[in-house]
Amino acid sequence: MKPEKVHLTQEKETLLITLFAKAGESELGDSLLNDRYAAEAVKRIDYDFARLKVGRDMMIGLAMRAHHLDEWARRFIERHPRCVVLHLGCGLDTRYFRIAPAPGVRWYDVDYPEVVDLRRRLFAMQEGYFLIASAVQDVAWLEQVPADLPVLVIAEGLLMYLSRDDVRALLGGIVSRFQHGEFICDALSSLGVRFVQRIPSVRATGAQLKWGIDDPRELEALAPPLKLAEEADCYRRDDVARFSLLSRISIGIMLAIPALRRMNHLLRYTIQRDPRPTPR
């Protein structure tokens, strides 16, 4: 099979970081993801992944983040076997294939047209699985999605690349269309944005991070139907032993200091829009 050439830049190119990291972690003996789909995709892509400088610790860290979001997604789907899933800024993530949702789930992966085109060449389409080619903040794409089912919205590695106004427009469009559901994401604080911007793999792409979330309640203010339900660390203490010694020391310090602990964290919100008309 002929390798797929990739010509992506800036924030679009960062999807190759996460793909390569998840593929690499899945080849470790103690893998959390066991993501053979990511590993197979990497082998089919004609790209110099070495320029991204993705080391073992980064592979483990990104896999841990994905694994936690996968768990939240599975829990939601178990409670709502008939639902809509919106995977925003999906990149080349293989979450749909990892989770393998039941037939009652309508799953939509949303990303830029050139990313969706690459997904079509790498991954097989299946019944109940749909691709939407659009920038996520251009919320007209929501018209393609049925609004009569509970919704799970997943945003992994996305919000930090959007402006505050873009996030407000995106969340506003979602909560005005769906009556109830959940929104799950990872978030960097302002300090986290400055730190990640300096990571060699991110610098290699030329991507620019735009916004950090210092208080999870900020998203509630942008879209009031959102209510914070759960906040979690990206690094679970039970899994920290997988990292190198230097990373274990750094993570231990980070988890002990609140300001550092929120540099990179996971957030789960409920969406509960009151269907009753507002009294005049």
PATI-579514 format. One line per 4 residues: their letters; for each residue x, y, z of N, C-alpha, C, O. Coordinates in pm, whole numbers, plus 50000, padded with zeros to 5 digits. Layout:
// PATI-579514
A) X/Y/Z/X/Y/Z/X/Y/Z/X/Y/Z | ...
END
This chain:
// PATI-579514
MKPE) 50085/49881/50000/50000/50000/50000/50089/50125/50000/50182/50135/50079 | 50059/50219/49913/50142/50338/49898/50130/50427/50022/50019/50455/50067 | 50245/50474/50078/50239/50562/50196/50167/50693/50164/50174/50744/50053 | 50097/50745/50265/50023/50870/50249/50114/50987/50285/50163/50996/50397
KVHL) 50136/51076/50190/50216/51195/50217/50134/51295/50299/50014/51308/50279 | 50200/51364/50390/50132/51457/50480/50196/51594/50465/50318/51609/50475 | 50112/51695/50441/50160/51832/50431/50073/51918/50523/49978/51983/50477 | 50106/51919/50650/50032/51996/50750/50127/52092/50819/50247/52065/50829
TQEK) 50075/52204/50865/50158/52302/50934/50088/52350/51061/49968/52334/51077 | 50167/52410/51149/50120/52474/51272/50031/52381/51353/50065/52265/51373 | 49914/52432/51400/49834/52350/51491/49785/52221/51425/49761/52122/51494 | 49769/52222/51293/49727/52099/51226/49836/51993/51233/49807/51874/51242
ETLL) 49960/52035/51229/50071/51940/51233/50085/51875/51371/50140/51766/51383 | 50036/51944/51476/50048/51886/51610/49971/51754/51623/49999/51675/51713 | 49875/51729/51535/49802/51601/51543/49897/51483/51520/49869/51372/51565 | 50007/51509/51451/50105/51403/51429/50183/51371/51556/50230/51259/51574
ITLF) 50195/51471/51645/50259/51446/51775/50177/51346/51854/50230/51246/51904 | 50048/51373/51866/49962/51286/51947/49946/51149/51883/49942/51048/51953 | 49936/51144/51750/49925/51014/51684/50049/50929/51710/50039/50813/51747 | 50166/50989/51690/50291/50915/51707/50309/50874/51853/50357/50764/51881
AKAG) 50272/50962/51946/50285/50930/52088/50197/50812/52127/50241/50722/52198 | 50073/50813/52081/49981/50704/52116/50023/50574/52050/50008/50466/52107 | 50074/50585/51929/50123/50464/51862/50244/50408/51937/50254/50287/51957 | 50336/50496/51978/50455/50451/52049/50422/50392/52185/50479/50290/52223
ESEL) 50330/50455/52259/50292/50403/52390/50227/50266/52377/50240/50181/52465 | 50157/50246/52269/50086/50120/52250/50181/50003/52223/50140/49887/52229 | 50306/50033/52192/50404/49929/52170/50484/49896/52297/50568/49807/52296 | 50457/49969/52406/50522/49941/52533/50454/49821/52600/50335/49797/52580
GDSL) 50531/49748/52679/50476/49628/52743/50366/49657/52842/50281/49571/52867 | 50366/49778/52901/50264/49814/53001/50165/49916/52946/50115/50000/53021 | 50137/49910/52817/50053/50010/52751/49914/50021/52814/49853/49921/52851 | 49866/50145/52824/49729/50172/52866/49634/50166/52747/49524/50112/52756
LNDR) 49677/50224/52633/49588/50239/52520/49579/50114/52433/49472/50080/52383 | 49691/50046/52415/49694/49933/52322/49627/49971/52189/49541/49900/52138 | 49671/50085/52136/49605/50145/52021/49670/50097/51890/49755/50166/51833 | 49630/49979/51845/49690/49925/51723/49652/50008/51601/49724/50008/51501
YAAE) 49538/50078/51609/49495/50160/51496/49591/50277/51474/49623/50311/51360 | 49636/50340/51584/49733/50447/51573/49866/50394/51518/49928/50457/51432 | 49908/50278/51569/50034/50220/51523/50029/50189/51374/50126/50212/51303 | 49917/50137/51327/49902/50106/51185/49901/50233/51100/49956/50235/50991
AVKR) 49838/50340/51152/49832/50466/51078/49971/50527/51062/50005/50576/50954 | 50051/50524/51168/50187/50578/51161/50267/50509/51051/50341/50574/50978 | 50252/50378/51039/50327/50302/50939/50284/50339/50797/50360/50317/50702 | 50165/50394/50782/50114/50427/50648/50139/50571/50608/50103/50612/50498
IDYD) 50200/50649/50697/50221/50792/50671/50365/50819/50632/50458/50774/50700 | 50383/50892/50525/50516/50931/50478/50550/51066/50542/50515/51172/50491 | 50619/51058/50655/50650/51180/50732/50768/51150/50823/50781/51039/50875 | 50854/51248/50843/50970/51232/50930/50929/51260/51074/50943/51372/51122
FARL) 50879/51159/51143/50833/51176/51281/50947/51210/51376/50923/51264/51484 | 51070/51180/51339/51183/51208/51426/51198/51358/51454/51249/51397/51559 | 51154/51442/51360/51169/51587/51379/51082/51639/51492/51105/51749/51542 | 50983/51561/51534/50894/51604/51641/50951/51577/51780/50899/51629/51879
KVGR) 51057/51497/51788/51125/51473/51916/51028/51425/52025/51026/51478/52136 | 50949/51325/51992/50854/51269/52088/50922/51155/52163/50946/51048/52106 | 50953/51178/52291/51020/51078/52371/50921/50989/52446/50800/51008/52439 | 50977/50893/52518/50895/50794/52588/50804/50861/52691/50687/50824/52703
DMMI) 50855/50958/52767/50773/51023/52869/50654/51096/52807/50544/51094/52862 | 50676/51161/52692/50565/51228/52625/50463/51127/52576/50342/51150/52584 | 50511/51014/52525/50419/50909/52481/50330/50865/52596/50208/50854/52580 | 50390/50841/52711/50314/50795/52827/50215/50902/52873/50099/50872/52902
GLAM) 50261/51027/52881/50175/51134/52928/50054/51155/52839/49942/51169/52890 | 50073/51158/52708/49960/51178/52617/49867/51057/52616/49746/51072/52601 | 49923/50938/52633/49838/50819/52641/49754/50820/52768/49638/50780/52765 | 49810/50865/52880/49735/50873/53004/49618/50970/52991/49507/50941/53036
RAHH) 49643/51085/52928/49536/51182/52905/49424/51120/52822/49307/51131/52856 | 49461/51055/52713/49362/50994/52624/49286/50883/52695/49165/50869/52677 | 49356/50804/52774/49293/50692/52843/49187/50740/52940/49079/50680/52950 | 49216/50848/53012/49118/50902/53108/48995/50954/53034/48882/50929/53076
LDEW) 49015/51026/52924/48901/51075/52846/48823/50960/52785/48700/50966/52776 | 48893/50855/52744/48823/50735/52694/48732/50677/52801/48619/50638/52773 | 48781/50672/52924/48701/50617/53034/48575/50700/53055/48466/50644/53071 | 48588/50831/53056/48471/50918/53071/48373/50895/52957/48252/50889/52978
ARRF) 48426/50882/52835/48340/50861/52719/48265/50728/52730/48146/50721/52703 | 48336/50625/52769/48270/50494/52784/48160/50498/52888/48052/50442/52867 | 48185/50566/53000/48083/50576/53104/47959/50645/53052/47847/50601/53080 | 47977/50753/52975/47861/50825/52921/47784/50736/52825/47661/50730/52831
IERH) 47855/50666/52737/47788/50582/52638/47716/50465/52705/47610/50423/52659 | 47772/50414/52813/47703/50306/52887/47571/50356/52945/47472/50283/52947 | 47569/50480/52991/47446/50537/53046/47348/50578/52937/47227/50580/52958 | 47401/50611/52818/47319/50660/52707/47353/50581/52581/47424/50632/52494
PRCV) 47304/50458/52570/47339/50375/52453/47289/50431/52320/47336/50390/52214 | 47193/50523/52327/47153/50598/52207/47189/50744/52231/47123/50814/52307 | 47294/50789/52164/47343/50925/52186/47420/50972/52064/47445/50897/51970 | 47458/51099/52069/47546/51160/51969/47680/51190/52037/47683/51242/52148
VLHL) 47789/51157/51969/47923/51193/52016/47984/51289/51915/47990/51260/51796 | 48030/51403/51964/48101/51500/51881/48247/51502/51926/48277/51548/52037 | 48335/51454/51844/48478/51452/51875/48541/51569/51800/48566/51561/51680 | 48566/51678/51872/48607/51805/51812/48758/51811/51794/48833/51773/51884
GCGL) 48801/51861/51678/48944/51867/51652/49006/51730/51664/49109/51712/51730 | 48942/51631/51601/48977/51491/51620/49117/51456/51571/49176/51359/51618 | 49171/51535/51476/49301/51501/51421/49301/51361/51362/49211/51325/51286 | 49403/51283/51396/49408/51143/51353/49388/51050/51471/49431/50934/51469
DTRY) 49323/51100/51574/49297/51017/51691/49202/50903/51654/49111/50921/51573 | 49224/50788/51715/49144/50669/51681/49047/50632/51793/49017/50515/51813 | 48999/50731/51864/48910/50706/51978/48786/50625/51938/48745/50535/52011 | 48728/50657/51824/48609/50581/51781/48641/50432/51773/48561/50350/51817
FRIA) 48755/50398/51719/48791/50257/51702/48832/50194/51835/48808/50075/51857 | 48895/50273/51923/48932/50220/52055/48808/50187/52137/48802/50083/52203 | 48709/50274/52132/48590/50257/52215/48491/50160/52151/48420/50088/52220 | 48487/50159/52017/48395/50070/51944/48253/50081/52001/48202/49984/52057
PAPG) 48189/50198/51986/48058/50218/52048/47950/50129/51989/47962/50078/51878 | 47844/50113/52066/47730/50031/52024/47659/50095/51904/47678/50213/51876 | 47577/50015/51832/47512/50064/51709/47423/50186/51731/47398/50261/51637 | 47374/50208/51854/47285/50322/51878/47356/50455/51888/47290/50559/51902
VRWY) 47488/50455/51881/47567/50579/51892/47595/50635/51753/47639/50563/51664 | 47568/50764/51737/47603/50835/51614/47726/50920/51645/47717/51018/51719 | 47839/50884/51589/47968/50944/51624/48016/51034/51510/48024/50991/51395 | 48049/51160/51544/48095/51257/51446/48236/51304/51481/48257/51361/51588
DVDY) 48331/51280/51392/48466/51335/51405/48471/51464/51323/48435/51465/51205 | 48517/51573/51386/48514/51704/51323/48654/51763/51319/48723/51769/51421 | 48697/51806/51200/48827/51872/51189/48836/51942/51053/48745/51933/50971 | 48948/52011/51032/48969/52084/50907/48956/51991/50786/48982/51871/50798
PEVV) 48917/52044/50670/48898/51959/50551/49019/51875/50515/49004/51758/50479 | 49141/51931/50523/49258/51853/50486/49286/51740/50584/49341/51636/50546 | 49247/51760/50711/49261/51654/50811/49158/51544/50785/49190/51425/50792 | 49036/51583/50757/48931/51485/50728/48965/51405/50602/48940/51285/50596
DLRR) 49021/51472/50503/49062/51401/50381/49166/51294/50414/49160/51183/50360 | 49261/51327/50500/49362/51229/50539/49300/51115/50619/49338/50999/50600 | 49206/51146/50707/49136/51041/50782/49068/50944/50687/49073/50822/50708 | 49004/50995/50584/48933/50908/50489/49029/50810/50421/48991/50698/50388
RLFA) 49153/50854/50402/49251/50769/50335/49314/50667/50430/49364/50564/50386 | 49310/50696/50559/49376/50610/50657/49282/50512/50727/49322/50401/50762 | 49158/50554/50748/49067/50476/50831/48941/50438/50754/48891/50513/50670 | 48891/50320/50784/48770/50271/50717/48646/50336/50778/48636/50352/50899
MQEG) 48552/50373/50692/48425/50425/50740/48337/50309/50787/48345/50198/50734 | 48254/50337/50888/48165/50235/50941/48027/50295/50963/48011/50417/50970 | 47928/50208/50974/47791/50255/50998/47784/50324/51133/47834/50273/51233 | 47723/50441/51135/47712/50518/51258/47828/50609/51284/47830/50680/51385
YFLI) 47927/50609/51193/48047/50693/51209/48050/50793/51094/48039/50755/50977 | 48066/50922/51127/48057/51029/51028/48176/51124/51043/48229/51142/51153 | 48215/51185/50933/48321/51286/50932/48262/51419/50887/48185/51425/50791 | 48300/51526/50956/48257/51660/50919/48382/51743/50895/48465/51759/50985
ASAV) 48395/51797/50774/48512/51875/50736/48486/52023/50760/48424/52091/50677 | 48533/52072/50874/48509/52213/50909/48599/52252/51025/48634/52168/51109 | 48638/52379/51029/48697/52433/51151/48590/52425/51260/48476/52464/51236 | 48624/52376/51378/48522/52352/51480/48450/52480/51522/48333/52476/51558
QDVA) 48522/52594/51518/48461/52719/51564/48361/52778/51465/48287/52870/51500 | 48358/52726/51342/48257/52768/51245/48133/52682/51267/48113/52581/51199 | 48050/52722/51362/47950/52631/51419/47835/52596/51325/47743/52525/51365 | 47837/52646/51202/47733/52606/51107/47734/52455/51084/47632/52398/51045
WLEQ) 47846/52389/51108/47853/52243/51089/47758/52169/51183/47722/52054/51156 | 47718/52233/51293/47628/52167/51387/47494/52132/51323/47425/52042/51371 | 47457/52201/51216/47330/52172/51149/47328/52031/51090/47221/51978/51060 | 47445/51971/51072/47453/51836/51017/47428/51728/51122/47423/51609/51089
VPAD) 47414/51769/51248/47409/51674/51358/47269/51670/51417/47213/51776/51446 | 47209/51552/51437/47077/51545/51500/47082/51597/51643/47179/51573/51715 | 46977/51668/51683/46977/51733/51814/46879/51670/51912/46854/51726/52018 | 46824/51555/51877/46719/51496/51960/46770/51384/52051/46691/51310/52108
LPVL) 46902/51373/52066/46962/51271/52151/47058/51336/52250/47106/51446/52226 | 47087/51268/52362/47191/51320/52451/47323/51331/52375/47351/51250/52285 | 47405/51430/52411/47528/51454/52338/47648/51442/52432/47645/51489/52546 | 47753/51380/52383/47883/51381/52449/47978/51457/52357/47997/51420/52241
VIAE) 48038/51563/52409/48132/51644/52333/48271/51622/52390/48294/51639/52510 | 48364/51584/52304/48502/51555/52345/48595/51655/52277/48592/51670/52155 | 48677/51723/52357/48775/51817/52303/48910/51786/52368/48938/51833/52478 | 48991/51708/52300/49123/51672/52351/49230/51747/52274/49235/51740/52151
GLLM) 49316/51821/52346/49423/51894/52279/49372/51999/52184/49433/52022/52079 | 49262/52064/52219/49197/52159/52126/49186/52300/52181/49228/52395/52115 | 49130/52316/52301/49091/52449/52348/49207/52547/52353/49188/52666/52331 | 49327/52499/52383/49442/52588/52393/49483/52649/52260/49557/52748/52256
YLSR) 49435/52592/52150/49466/52646/52017/49358/52742/51966/49370/52798/51857 | 49253/52759/52045/49145/52851/52009/49151/52975/52096/49204/52971/52207 | 49097/53085/52045/49085/53205/52126/48965/53193/52220/48879/53107/52201 | 48960/53278/52319/48846/53279/52411/48716/53301/52336/48615/53237/52366
DDVR) 48716/53392/52239/48595/53419/52162/48554/53298/52078/48435/53270/52064 | 48652/53228/52023/48621/53107/51947/48557/53002/52036/48461/52936/51996 | 48610/52986/52158/48555/52887/52250/48414/52927/52291/48326/52841/52302 | 48391/53056/52314/48257/53102/52348/48159/53070/52236/48048/53022/52262
ALLG) 48198/53097/52111/48110/53069/51998/48084/52919/51984/47971/52877/51959 | 48188/52840/52001/48174/52694/51988/48082/52638/52095/47988/52566/52064 | 48109/52670/52221/48027/52619/52330/47885/52673/52323/47789/52602/52352 | 47872/52800/52285/47739/52858/52272/47656/52785/52169/47537/52761/52190
GIVS) 47717/52749/52055/47646/52676/51953/47603/52538/52000/47493/52492/51968 | 47690/52473/52075/47660/52338/52124/47546/52340/52226/47450/52264/52213 | 47558/52427/52327/47457/52424/52433/47323/52479/52387/47221/52450/52449 | 47321/52557/52281/47192/52605/52229/47123/52500/52143/47003/52508/52119
RFQH) 47199/52401/52096/47141/52299/52008/47096/52175/52084/46998/52111/52046 | 47166/52140/52191/47138/52017/52264/47080/52045/52401/47124/52136/52471 | 46981/51966/52439/46915/51985/52568/47002/51938/52684/47008/52004/52788 | 47068/51824/52666/47148/51773/52778/47257/51679/52727/47248/51624/52618
GEFI) 47359/51664/52811/47471/51578/52775/47592/51612/52860/47577/51658/52974 | 47711/51589/52806/47835/51619/52877/47938/51676/52780/47936/51649/52660 | 48027/51756/52837/48141/51811/52763/48266/51772/52840/48279/51807/52957 | 48359/51700/52776/48482/51659/52844/48601/51711/52764/48599/51713/52641
CDAL) 48704/51754/52836/48819/51816/52769/48941/51811/52859/48932/51782/52978 | 49055/51841/52800/49174/51872/52878/49194/52022/52870/49151/52087/52774 | 49260/52078/52969/49278/52222/52973/49417/52255/53027/49465/52193/53121 | 49479/52354/52966/49604/52410/53017/49573/52542/53086/49489/52619/53039
SSLG) 49641/52569/53196/49633/52700/53258/49719/52797/53177/49788/52756/53083 | 49717/52925/53213/49802/53023/53144/49948/52983/53157/50025/52995/53061 | 49987/52937/53275/50123/52889/53295/50151/52767/53210/50259/52753/53152 | 50054/52677/53202/50068/52558/53118/50085/52592/52972/50162/52527/52902
VRFV) 50012/52693/52924/50026/52737/52785/50168/52783/52758/50227/52747/52656 | 50224/52863/52848/50360/52912/52829/50461/52797/52829/50557/52797/52753 | 50437/52698/52916/50527/52584/52923/50520/52498/52797/50624/52465/52739 | 50398/52464/52753/50382/52377/52637/50431/52445/52510/50483/52378/52420
QRIP) 50416/52577/52502/50462/52649/52384/50612/52632/52362/50661/52645/52250 | 50683/52602/52470/50829/52587/52461/50875/52443/52442/50995/52418/52426 | 50783/52348/52443/50821/52208/52422/50874/52191/52279/50809/52238/52185 | 50989/52126/52261/51049/52114/52128/50955/52059/52021/50957/52107/51908
SVRA) 50873/51960/52055/50785/51902/51953/50682/52004/51905/50648/52007/51787 | 50632/52087/51995/50536/52191/51955/50606/52301/51876/50552/52350/51777 | 50723/52339/51921/50798/52442/51848/50833/52397/51707/50837/52480/51616 | 50857/52268/51688/50891/52216/51556/50779/52237/51456/50804/52248/51336
TGAQ) 50654/52243/51503/50540/52261/51413/50510/52408/51385/50441/52439/51288 | 50559/52498/51469/50525/52639/51455/50388/52674/51508/50339/52785/51486 | 50323/52580/51579/50188/52604/51632/50193/52711/51741/50291/52722/51816 | 50086/52790/51749/50073/52894/51851/49956/52864/51942/49842/52853/51897
LKWG) 49985/52850/52071/49878/52831/52170/49823/52968/52207/49897/53065/52219 | 49691/52975/52225/49626/53105/52239/49564/53133/52374/49556/53248/52415 | 49520/53029/52445/49437/53057/52562/49455/52951/52668/49457/52832/52639 | 49468/52997/52793/49476/52906/52906/49357/52925/52998/49304/53036/53010
IDDP) 49315/52817/53063/49201/52820/53153/49253/52804/53296/49293/52695/53336 | 49253/52912/53370/49307/52909/53506/49205/52860/53608/49242/52808/53713 | 49078/52877/53577/48970/52834/53666/48866/52761/53582/48813/52819/53488 | 48836/52634/53614/48738/52559/53534/48602/52628/53523/48526/52601/53430
RELE) 48571/52716/53619/48443/52786/53614/48436/52886/53498/48328/52937/53466 | 48551/52914/53435/48551/53006/53322/48463/52953/53210/48394/53031/53144 | 48464/52823/53188/48381/52768/53081/48233/52777/53117/48149/52795/53028 | 48200/52765/53245/48061/52785/53287/48015/52927/53254/47901/52947/53212
ALAP) 48104/53024/53272/48068/53163/53244/48048/53186/53094/47964/53266/53054 | 48126/53115/53011/48113/53131/52867/47985/53067/52814/47927/53116/52717 | 47942/52959/52877/47821/52886/52833/47749/52836/52958/47776/52724/53002 | 47659/52915/53015/47597/52882/53145/47532/52745/53156/47528/52691/53266
PLKL) 47480/52682/53048/47428/52546/53067/47535/52444/53106/47502/52332/53146 | 47663/52480/53094/47770/52392/53140/47784/52402/53291/47788/52511/53347 | 47792/52287/53357/47814/52282/53501/47928/52185/53530/47923/52068/53490 | 48030/52232/53598/48146/52149/53627/48103/52031/53713/48045/52048/53820
AEEA) 48133/51910/53666/48097/51789/53739/48218/51718/53798/48207/51649/53899 | 48334/51735/53733/48451/51659/53778/48577/51725/53723/48580/51770/53609 | 48680/51728/53806/48812/51776/53765/48912/51669/53806/48908/51619/53918 | 49003/51635/53714/49097/51527/53742/49237/51566/53695/49252/51645/53602
DCYR) 49336/51510/53760/49475/51529/53717/49501/51445/53593/49448/51335/53579 | 49583/51498/53503/49623/51419/53387/49710/51302/53429/49709/51196/53366 | 49786/51321/53538/49878/51217/53582/49824/51151/53707/49818/51212/53814 | 49784/51026/53694/49735/50950/53808/49855/50896/53886/49952/50846/53828
RDDV) 49847/50907/54016/49960/50866/54099/49999/50720/54076/50117/50686/54080 | 49901/50634/54051/49930/50492/54032/50011/50465/53906/50079/50363/53895 | 50004/50558/53810/50071/50537/53682/50201/50614/53669/50273/50598/53570 | 50231/50699/53766/50350/50784/53756/50478/50702/53750/50577/50748/53694
ARFS) 50477/50582/53806/50598/50497/53808/50646/50463/53667/50760/50421/53651 | 50562/50480/53567/50601/50447/53430/50699/50550/53372/50768/50521/53274 | 50704/50669/53432/50788/50776/53379/50934/50759/53421/50967/50680/53510 | 51020/50835/53354/51161/50840/53394/51172/50904/53532/51078/50967/53580
LLSR) 51288/50887/53596/51309/50942/53730/51289/51093/53731/51222/51146/53820 | 51347/51163/53635/51334/51308/53631/51189/51350/53619/51145/51444/53685 | 51114/51282/53534/50972/51316/53517/50893/51282/53643/50801/51355/53679 | 50926/51173/53709/50856/51137/53833/50876/51245/53938/50782/51280/54009
ISIG) 50998/51298/53948/51025/51405/54044/50946/51531/54006/50884/51594/54092 | 50949/51565/53878/50878/51685/53832/50728/51674/53854/50664/51769/53899 | 50671/51557/53823/50527/51537/53841/50490/51540/53988/50386/51595/54025 | 50575/51481/54074/50550/51486/54218/50543/51628/54270/50456/51660/54351
IMLA) 50634/51713/54225/50633/51854/54266/50507/51922/54213/50441/51997/54285 | 50474/51895/54089/50358/51958/54026/50229/51922/54099/50144/52009/54122 | 50214/51795/54135/50091/51752/54201/50080/51805/54343/49970/51810/54399 | 50191/51845/54402/50191/51894/54539/50161/52043/54550/50130/52092/54658
IPAL) 50169/52115/54439/50151/52261/54440/50027/52295/54356/50028/52270/54235 | 49921/52351/54416/49796/52375/54342/49813/52453/54212/49752/52418/54111 | 49895/52558/54213/49912/52640/54092/49974/52558/53979/49943/52580/53862 | 50062/52465/54014/50124/52381/53912/50034/52263/53875/50037/52215/53762
RRMN) 49955/52219/53971/49869/52104/53947/49768/52132/53836/49728/52042/53763 | 49727/52258/53825/49629/52294/53723/49692/52336/53591/49623/52383/53501 | 49823/52318/53580/49886/52348/53452/49825/52264/53340/49811/52310/53227 | 49791/52141/53374/49737/52048/53274/49641/51955/53346/49683/51869/53424
HLLR) 49511/51972/53321/49413/51893/53394/49296/51858/53303/49283/51910/53192 | 49211/51768/53352/49098/51716/53276/48968/51763/53340/48954/51764/53462 | 48874/51801/53256/48749/51859/53305/48629/51787/53243/48629/51754/53124 | 48528/51765/53326/48403/51706/53278/48287/51795/53324/48273/51824/53443
YTIQ) 48206/51836/53228/48091/51923/53255/47963/51852/53213/47962/51774/53117 | 47856/51880/53282/47725/51840/53233/47666/51954/53151/47697/52071/53175 | 47583/51920/53056/47506/52017/52977/47361/51996/53012/47304/51891/52984 | 47301/52094/53073/47161/52082/53114/47090/52213/53084/47090/52305/53165
RDPR) 47029/52218/52966/46958/52339/52927/46812/52325/52967/46748/52224/52936 | 46760/52425/53035/46621/52423/53080/46529/52437/52959/46530/52540/52893 | 46449/52333/52929/46363/52339/52809/46239/52426/52827/46168/52455/52731 | 46213/52468/52951/46092/52546/52975/46107/52688/52922/46215/52746/52934
PTPR) 46003/52747/52865/46012/52884/52814/46031/52982/52928/45981/52962/53039 | 46105/53087/52899/46129/53191/52999/46002/53275/53015/45947/53322/52916 | 45954/53296/53139/45833/53377/53161/45855/53519/53112/45964/53575/53124 | 45749/53576/53057/45757/53716/53012/45708/53812/53120/45708/53933/53100
END
